[in-house]
Amino acid sequence: MRKLGGGSRAVHVLQNVYILLKRIMVLMLKAYKYRLYPTESQKEIFLKHIGACRFTYNWALEQKVKAYETDKKH
């Protein structure tokens, strides 16, 4: 491996490599969109599942708030 000369040159090279890697990472991100056309029975199942998730989240949030109020810890 070749030595990169002065310290400032090495820092400059590393900064350029970092910038290039950031650009590559941004270019690699992809997104996909899907559209669902559920049947009536599937809609009902989705709504029940979402309701159960909402109930569970709210219950857990309430438990966390109560624990924080009593212990003042996260």
C-alpha positions as CSV (number, residue, x, y, z in Angstrom):
1,M,0.0,0.0,0.0
2,R,1.4,3.4,-1.0
3,K,1.7,6.1,1.6
4,L,-0.4,9.1,0.8
5,G,2.1,11.8,1.6
6,G,1.2,14.7,3.9
7,G,-1.5,14.5,6.5
8,S,-3.7,17.0,4.8
9,R,-3.6,15.2,1.5
10,A,-4.7,12.0,3.3
11,V,-7.6,13.8,4.9
12,H,-8.6,15.3,1.6
13,V,-8.6,11.9,-0.1
14,L,-10.6,10.3,2.7
15,Q,-13.2,13.2,2.5
16,N,-13.5,12.6,-1.2
17,V,-14.0,8.8,-0.7
18,Y,-16.6,9.5,2.0
19,I,-18.5,11.9,-0.4
20,L,-18.4,9.3,-3.2
21,L,-19.6,6.5,-0.8
22,K,-22.5,8.7,0.3
23,R,-23.5,9.3,-3.3
24,I,-23.4,5.6,-4.1
25,M,-25.5,4.8,-1.0
26,V,-28.1,7.4,-2.1
27,L,-28.2,6.0,-5.6
28,M,-28.8,2.5,-4.2
29,L,-32.0,3.3,-2.4
30,K,-35.1,2.1,-4.1
31,A,-38.8,2.4,-3.4
32,Y,-41.7,0.2,-4.5
33,K,-45.4,1.0,-4.3
34,Y,-48.0,-1.6,-4.3
35,R,-51.8,-1.2,-4.6
36,L,-54.0,-3.7,-2.9
37,Y,-57.5,-4.6,-4.0
38,P,-58.8,-6.7,-1.1
39,T,-62.1,-8.5,-1.1
40,E,-64.7,-7.6,1.5
41,S,-63.6,-10.4,3.8
42,Q,-60.0,-9.4,3.5
43,K,-60.9,-5.8,4.3
44,E,-62.6,-7.0,7.5
45,I,-59.5,-9.0,8.5
46,F,-57.3,-6.0,7.8
47,L,-59.5,-3.7,9.9
48,K,-59.5,-6.2,12.8
49,H,-55.7,-6.6,12.7
50,I,-55.1,-2.8,12.6
51,G,-57.5,-2.4,15.5
52,A,-55.7,-5.0,17.5
53,C,-52.3,-3.3,16.7
54,R,-53.7,0.0,17.7
55,F,-55.0,-1.4,21.0
56,T,-51.7,-3.1,21.8
57,Y,-49.7,0.1,21.0
58,N,-51.9,2.2,23.2
59,W,-51.8,-0.3,26.0
60,A,-48.0,-0.4,25.9
61,L,-47.8,3.4,25.7
62,E,-50.0,3.7,28.8
63,Q,-47.8,1.2,30.7
64,K,-44.7,3.2,29.7
65,V,-46.3,6.5,30.8
66,K,-47.3,5.0,34.2
67,A,-43.9,3.5,34.7
68,Y,-42.2,6.8,34.0
69,E,-44.6,8.7,36.3
70,T,-43.8,6.3,39.2
71,D,-40.0,5.7,38.6
72,K,-39.0,8.7,36.4
73,K,-37.0,6.3,34.3
74,H,-37.2,5.5,30.6
